Amino acid sequence: MTWTERRLVVQSAAHARTQHAGLHERLAKAQAALSALNAKPASDRAELATRAQAIVTRYRVTDYLCLSFRERVTRHTRYVGRGRPGPHRPPQMRETHTWTVCVHRRPAALARFERLAGWRVYVTNTPAPRLSLAGAVNCYRQEWQPEHGFHRLKGGLLAITPLFLRDEDRIRGLLVLLGIALRVLTLTEFVARRDLATTAEKLTGLYAGNPNRATTQPTAERLLKAFAPITLYRHDTDTAVWYEVTPLSPVQHRILQALGVPESVYAPPAAPLIDSG
């Protein structure tokens, strides 16, 4: 198979600023942690080097910090034997070796990072007349939306795995059914969020244990879960049968309004009278 690709080299100024801020924050934290090691000088250079390397690895700044270790030798004089110093007590010189870590930033590595920050390479096989440079970049920035939908097929109620079917026709049918369900969830979510954005409202009452929490980006799962408490009751007597539905709550009214669904779908069904004769 062969195809023609376009490679789009784009820099985002906002993303570059985010990368700059993130790197310098990590550098500051790493240098502060390394300086804290010197509060109590180490007697073992290898142990100090291991601890220092763990810090730069944790903050992902290995390429931007240069570590060196400085030895300090302290000499102490003590006299052999007990008692006060005197001409008959020979002195003895003892040395104590301690190590501290010195850290310096790598200017060349930092300059290279700042030069490349924010740059991305996008690849597409869509021709330019159909998809412009700006349109391609916008599609890539919005790709999290379809990915969010496909994530539902990896877990939750629409999870494909584990798959216990072996017949190919049944597997194909299951995938078609899950695909339809995914489209329904995605459309439900899109319509509700669009309505909230148009009215500049926030929806409350969707989070269990926190009824005052508001959101402008409700998920389809939470919207559907809000209708779980609705119950249909059937009443039977000798002469009649009638039905009763749990009254809709304010949040349920608002969801139906946002989705453009008439509230009559939850009206109790009419039942004919029973002929007692």
Sequence and secondary structure as in RCSB ss.txt:
>XXXX:A:sequence
MTWTERRLVVQSAAHARTQHAGLHERLAKAQAALSALNAKPASDRAELATRAQAIVTRYRVTDYLCLSFRERVTR
HTRYVGRGRPGPHRPPQMRETHTWTVCVHRRPAALARFERLAGWRVYVTNTPAPRLSLAGAVNCYRQEWQPEHGF
HRLKGGLLAITPLFLRDEDRIRGLLVLLGIALRVLTLTEFVARRDLATTAEKLTGLYAGNPNRATTQPTAERLLK
AFAPITLYRHDTDTAVWYEVTPLSPVQHRILQALGVPESVYAPPAAPLIDSG
>XXXX:A:secstr
     EEEEEE HHHHHHHHHHHHHHHHHHHHHHHHHTTS BS HHHHHHHHHHHHHHTT TTTEEEEEEEEEEE
EEEESSSSS  TTS EEEEEEEEEEEEEEE HHHHHHHHHHTTEEEEEE S TTTS HHHHHHHHHTTHHHHHHH
HGGGSGGG   S     HHHHHHHHHHHHHHHHHHHHHHHHHHHHHHHHT  EES STT TT EESS  HHHHHH
TTTT  EEEEE SS EEEEE    HHHHHHHHHHT  GGGGS          
